[in-house]
């Protein structure tokens, strides 16, 4: 082996070491980055080409095979499922926590008003001719009416607040869906070009985690390095580089409260024609 070959081997070794140190530094810097997966620089020996004696070859050093992510697909699937289940439970809990008017422990609520009303009736039953007891029944009847009206107003206010939250949630979800679809296109292009877009994969995983926590969306990987997103019931949100758009509309059959619907993206996502470009969000078919 000549001097130039020796220097070349040393240079390739230094380049691999530099890549490994840089990868370790990147892992440390991103230890708290949401969605980030630890990376590893894989070194491999270079195919020897210098023959030395019979059936003997002198190696040509080391080369960088690539920088790969250390992901556990099984664990990530379990985490995503846990996020989806938690999202459903949290949504119900948050909605019910706003309905304080039906809390039986609330002072001055329907429970107290009805209790006082029946108590006044029992007292009047013992002495029907007592004018004060009659007036007490009238007063308690009015109190019951006031309690029911107040409860109805409180429930309406809670539903209005939930509608506002849904509108805000839909805007955030649409942004994440669009970004995920865009990342699908970029990742597929990079993979087809022979590259490993680790940073893009991390960003997409973070978006997927957020969507799982917000609406219970679950990823379905394809053979093109893309990820489709579906709701637990099979409703398709993202397919390839196309994402549907969620919107809110007033539901006349539900006192004008908010209903979430799909708009657009049907021919690319589900193969439907334009006439079917609007339907309830929870009734869409599987991804194409």
C-alpha positions as CSV (number, residue, x, y, z in Angstrom):
1,X,0.0,0.0,0.0
2,X,1.5,3.3,-1.0
3,X,1.5,6.5,1.1
4,X,-1.4,8.1,-0.7
5,X,-3.6,5.0,0.1
6,X,-2.6,5.2,3.7
7,X,-3.5,8.9,3.9
8,X,-6.8,8.2,2.1
9,X,-7.7,5.6,4.6
10,X,-6.9,7.9,7.5
11,X,-9.0,10.7,5.9
12,X,-12.0,8.4,5.4
13,X,-11.7,7.3,9.0
14,X,-11.6,10.8,10.3
15,X,-14.7,11.7,8.2
16,X,-16.7,8.8,9.7
17,X,-15.6,9.8,13.2
18,X,-16.6,13.4,12.6
19,X,-20.0,12.2,11.4
20,X,-20.5,10.0,14.4
21,X,-19.5,12.9,16.8
22,X,-21.8,15.3,15.0
23,X,-24.7,12.8,15.2
24,X,-24.1,12.3,18.9
25,X,-24.0,16.1,19.4
26,X,-27.3,16.4,17.4
27,X,-28.9,13.7,19.7
28,X,-27.9,15.6,22.8
29,X,-29.1,19.0,21.4
30,X,-32.5,17.5,20.5
31,X,-33.0,15.4,23.7
32,X,-36.1,17.5,24.6
33,X,-37.4,18.1,21.0
34,X,-40.9,16.7,20.5
35,X,-41.0,13.9,18.0
36,X,-37.3,13.6,17.7
37,X,-35.8,10.1,17.4
38,X,-32.2,9.3,18.3
39,X,-30.0,8.9,15.3
40,X,-26.9,6.7,14.8
41,X,-24.1,7.1,12.2
42,X,-23.5,3.6,10.8
43,X,-19.9,2.9,9.7
44,X,-19.0,0.0,7.3
45,X,-15.7,-1.2,5.9
46,X,-14.8,-0.3,2.3
47,X,-14.6,-3.2,-0.1
48,X,-10.9,-4.1,-0.4
49,X,-9.3,-3.8,-3.8
50,X,-5.6,-4.1,-3.1
51,X,-4.4,-7.7,-3.4
52,X,-1.5,-8.7,-1.2
53,X,-0.4,-12.3,-1.8
54,X,-2.5,-15.2,-2.6
55,X,-6.2,-14.7,-1.6
56,X,-5.2,-11.7,0.6
57,X,-6.6,-8.2,0.3
58,X,-5.7,-5.0,2.1
59,X,-8.6,-3.0,3.2
60,X,-9.3,0.5,2.0
61,X,-10.6,1.9,5.3
62,X,-14.0,2.8,6.5
63,X,-17.0,4.6,5.0
64,X,-20.2,6.1,6.3
65,X,-23.1,3.8,5.4
66,X,-25.7,6.3,6.6
67,X,-27.3,8.1,9.5
68,X,-30.4,6.1,10.6
69,X,-33.1,6.7,13.3
70,X,-33.4,4.4,16.2
71,X,-37.2,3.9,16.2
72,X,-39.3,1.2,17.7
73,X,-42.3,0.9,15.5
74,X,-44.2,-1.4,17.9
75,X,-43.7,1.1,20.8
76,X,-44.7,4.1,18.6
77,X,-47.9,2.3,17.6
78,X,-48.8,1.6,21.2
79,X,-48.1,5.2,22.1
80,X,-50.3,6.5,19.3
81,X,-53.1,4.2,20.4
82,X,-52.8,5.5,23.9
83,X,-52.9,9.0,22.6
84,X,-56.1,8.3,20.6
85,X,-57.8,6.7,23.6
86,X,-56.7,9.5,25.9
87,X,-58.0,12.1,23.4
88,X,-61.5,10.5,23.4
89,X,-61.6,10.4,27.2
90,X,-60.2,13.9,27.6
91,X,-62.7,15.4,25.2
92,X,-65.6,13.9,27.1
93,X,-64.2,14.9,30.4
94,X,-63.5,18.5,29.3
95,X,-67.1,18.8,27.9
96,X,-68.7,17.4,31.0
97,X,-66.6,19.6,33.3
98,X,-68.3,22.7,31.7
99,X,-71.8,21.4,32.7
100,X,-71.6,22.5,36.3
101,X,-75.3,23.4,36.4
102,X,-76.3,19.7,36.7
103,X,-73.9,19.1,39.6
104,X,-76.1,17.8,42.4
105,X,-73.7,19.3,45.0
106,X,-74.1,22.8,43.6
107,X,-75.9,25.1,46.1
108,X,-79.0,26.7,44.9
109,X,-79.3,24.3,41.9
110,X,-82.1,22.2,40.7
111,X,-81.5,19.5,43.4
112,X,-81.8,22.0,46.2
113,X,-84.8,23.8,44.6
114,X,-86.7,20.5,44.2
115,X,-85.9,19.4,47.7
116,X,-87.2,22.6,49.2
117,X,-90.3,22.4,46.9
118,X,-91.2,18.9,48.1
119,X,-90.5,19.8,51.7
120,X,-92.9,22.8,51.4
121,X,-95.5,20.5,50.0
122,X,-95.2,18.1,52.8
123,X,-95.5,20.9,55.4
124,X,-98.6,22.2,53.6
125,X,-100.1,18.7,53.5
126,X,-100.0,18.7,57.3
127,X,-101.8,22.0,57.6
128,X,-103.5,23.0,54.3
129,X,-105.3,26.0,55.8
130,X,-102.1,27.8,56.9
131,X,-101.6,30.8,54.6
132,X,-97.9,31.0,55.3
133,X,-97.4,27.4,54.2
134,X,-99.4,28.1,51.1
135,X,-97.2,31.1,50.3
136,X,-94.1,29.0,51.0
137,X,-95.2,26.5,48.3
138,X,-95.8,29.3,45.8
139,X,-92.3,30.7,46.6
140,X,-90.6,27.3,46.3
141,X,-92.5,26.7,43.0
142,X,-91.1,30.0,41.6
143,X,-87.7,29.0,42.9
144,X,-87.9,25.7,41.0
145,X,-88.9,27.5,37.8
146,X,-85.9,29.9,38.3
147,X,-83.6,27.0,38.9
148,X,-84.7,25.2,35.7
149,X,-84.4,28.4,33.7
150,X,-80.9,29.1,35.1
151,X,-79.8,25.6,34.4
152,X,-81.1,25.8,30.8
153,X,-79.2,29.1,30.3
154,X,-76.0,27.6,31.8
155,X,-76.2,24.5,29.5
156,X,-76.7,26.8,26.5
157,X,-73.7,28.8,27.5
158,X,-71.6,25.7,27.9
159,X,-72.6,24.4,24.5
160,X,-71.8,27.8,23.0
161,X,-68.4,27.6,24.6
162,X,-67.9,24.0,23.3
163,X,-68.8,25.2,19.8
164,X,-66.1,28.0,20.0
165,X,-63.6,25.4,21.1
166,X,-64.5,23.1,18.2
167,X,-63.9,26.0,15.7
168,X,-60.5,26.7,17.2
169,X,-59.7,23.0,17.2
170,X,-60.7,22.5,13.6
171,X,-58.3,25.4,12.5
172,X,-55.4,23.8,14.3
173,X,-56.2,20.3,13.0
174,X,-56.4,21.6,9.4
175,X,-52.9,23.1,9.8
176,X,-51.5,19.9,11.0
177,X,-53.2,17.8,8.3
178,X,-51.9,20.1,5.6
179,X,-48.4,20.0,7.0
180,X,-48.5,16.2,7.3
181,X,-49.6,15.8,3.7
182,X,-46.9,18.2,2.5
183,X,-44.3,16.3,4.5
184,X,-45.5,13.0,2.9
185,X,-44.6,14.5,-0.5
186,X,-41.2,15.7,0.6
187,X,-40.3,12.5,2.4
188,X,-41.3,10.3,-0.6
189,X,-39.3,12.5,-2.9
190,X,-36.2,12.3,-0.7
191,X,-36.5,8.5,-0.2
192,X,-36.9,8.0,-4.0
193,X,-33.8,10.0,-4.5
194,X,-31.8,7.7,-2.2
195,X,-31.8,10.0,0.8
196,X,-32.9,9.5,4.4
197,X,-34.8,12.6,5.5
198,X,-34.6,12.0,9.3
199,X,-35.5,15.6,10.3
200,X,-38.6,15.5,8.1
201,X,-39.6,12.2,9.6
202,X,-39.3,13.7,13.1
203,X,-41.4,16.7,12.2
204,X,-44.1,14.4,10.7
205,X,-44.1,12.2,13.7
206,X,-44.6,15.2,16.0
207,X,-47.6,16.3,13.8
208,X,-49.0,12.7,14.0
209,X,-48.7,12.7,17.8
210,X,-50.5,16.0,18.0
211,X,-53.3,14.8,15.8
212,X,-53.6,11.6,17.9
213,X,-54.0,13.7,21.0
214,X,-56.4,16.2,19.5
215,X,-58.8,14.0,17.5
216,X,-57.6,10.4,17.9
217,X,-56.2,10.2,14.4
218,X,-54.1,7.0,13.7
219,X,-51.3,6.6,11.1
220,X,-51.3,3.9,8.4
221,X,-48.0,3.5,6.6
222,X,-47.8,2.8,2.9
223,X,-45.0,1.3,0.8
224,X,-43.9,4.7,-0.5
225,X,-42.7,6.0,2.9
226,X,-45.9,8.0,3.3
227,X,-48.4,7.9,6.1
228,X,-52.2,8.0,5.8
229,X,-54.2,9.3,8.8
230,X,-57.6,7.9,9.7
231,X,-60.0,8.4,12.5
232,X,-60.9,5.3,14.6
233,X,-64.0,4.7,12.6
234,X,-62.1,4.6,9.3
235,X,-62.7,8.2,8.2
236,X,-59.7,9.3,6.0
237,X,-58.0,12.6,6.8
238,X,-54.7,12.3,4.9
239,X,-53.8,10.1,1.9
240,X,-50.4,10.6,0.4
241,X,-49.8,14.3,-0.2
242,X,-53.5,15.2,-0.1
243,X,-55.4,16.2,3.0
244,X,-59.0,16.9,3.4
245,X,-60.2,20.2,5.0
246,X,-62.4,20.2,8.0
247,X,-64.9,23.0,8.5
248,X,-67.8,23.8,10.8
249,X,-71.4,24.6,9.9
250,X,-74.5,25.3,11.8
251,X,-76.7,22.2,12.3
252,X,-80.4,23.2,12.1
253,X,-81.5,19.8,13.5
254,X,-79.4,20.5,16.7
255,X,-80.6,24.0,17.6
256,X,-78.0,25.6,15.3
257,X,-75.0,24.2,17.2
258,X,-71.7,23.4,15.4
259,X,-71.3,20.3,13.2
260,X,-67.9,19.3,11.7
261,X,-67.8,18.4,8.0
262,X,-65.4,17.5,5.3
263,X,-64.9,19.9,2.4
264,X,-62.8,19.2,-0.6
265,X,-60.1,16.7,-1.5
266,X,-62.5,13.9,-2.4
267,X,-61.3,12.8,-5.8
268,X,-57.7,12.5,-4.5
269,X,-58.5,11.0,-1.2
270,X,-61.5,8.8,-1.6
271,X,-62.3,8.7,-5.3
272,X,-65.6,10.5,-4.9
273,X,-67.1,12.9,-7.3
274,X,-67.8,16.6,-6.8
275,X,-71.4,16.0,-5.8
276,X,-70.2,14.1,-2.7
277,X,-67.8,16.8,-1.7
278,X,-69.6,17.6,1.5
279,X,-70.8,15.2,4.2
280,X,-70.5,14.8,8.0
281,X,-66.9,14.3,9.1
282,X,-67.5,11.1,11.0
283,X,-69.1,9.2,8.1
284,X,-66.3,9.2,5.5
285,X,-65.0,6.0,3.9
286,X,-61.5,4.4,4.2
287,X,-58.4,6.0,2.6
288,X,-57.9,5.2,-1.1
